[in-house]
Amino acid sequence: MDYYKELFNKAGWFVPPYVQMGYLDKIAEDISKNNDSNLESLLSRIYTHDHLAAMVKHRYPIAPHISDYKLIIAEAIDAHFLGLHHVAVSGLIPVIEGVGRKILESKNISEKYVKNVFVAVAEHSKEDVIANQLGAVDEIVAMLDSFVHFTNNNLYVNSARYPHGDKTNRHGILHGAFSDSDYGEPINFYKAIGSIEFLCFVVSIREPISFFAPNSSEASFKLAKQYALFQIMNDWRKNG
């Protein structure tokens, strides 16, 4: 897992939950050859219609702290599939911060600065995992470290020092330093929704929630079809 951590952090990403090891290998191989040039395409195969529909129906509503923002998350996913990526990512970034702070509050911990929130969440979670031997300890610790690296060096770094072309950066987006042309691509959404899913995984360490993604259901299949229709509508809008 340390191998994935190093490669994914280099590309401006982190080790994501709910992804099979075989596909992590594929991402790592591509990053080794191409740096982050194909990252958007690679992530699109994780955050698919079916995956996100299952999460909306069966994971976000039951995960403590995440569930407080389930409607915002669902609306952002709708916006993503409609091609409204600026709106999608702008809606999700405050949720990331809100969930992080709520997780800390549940542990009776507080941090003034947002960047420190995710450091504290990770450190508390690592101590818990190690002390109580929860799950695959070494893998979970590496994943937590990779997410902290992402938040410190990408999501919450000073916007002028953002190291990648996609500009998925809280300060630049929410403070208006970035304009239309700086962000608003699918990769911005993938990094934002991936962060929320990582926090779902963190919550699941101490809650009776699976470490694995939820299975599809009749309800999620219907929602996935709606997402596919949204994408068709976006194609019509762009080509009309």
GIQUI-V976891 format. One record per run of one state. SS is the DSSP state (a for helix, b for strand, c for the rest). FROM is the first residue (numbers start at 1). TO is the last residue. If there is no record, write none. Layout:
SS_FROM_TO, SS_FROM_TO
//
This chain:
c_1_1, a_2_10, c_11_20, a_21_34, c_35_38, a_39_44, c_45_48, a_49_58, c_59_66, a_67_81, c_82_84, a_85_106, c_107_113, a_114_132, c_133_136, a_137_155, c_156_158, a_159_161, c_162_169, a_170_174, c_175_179, a_180_182, c_183_185, a_186_204, c_205_217, a_218_239, c_240_240
//
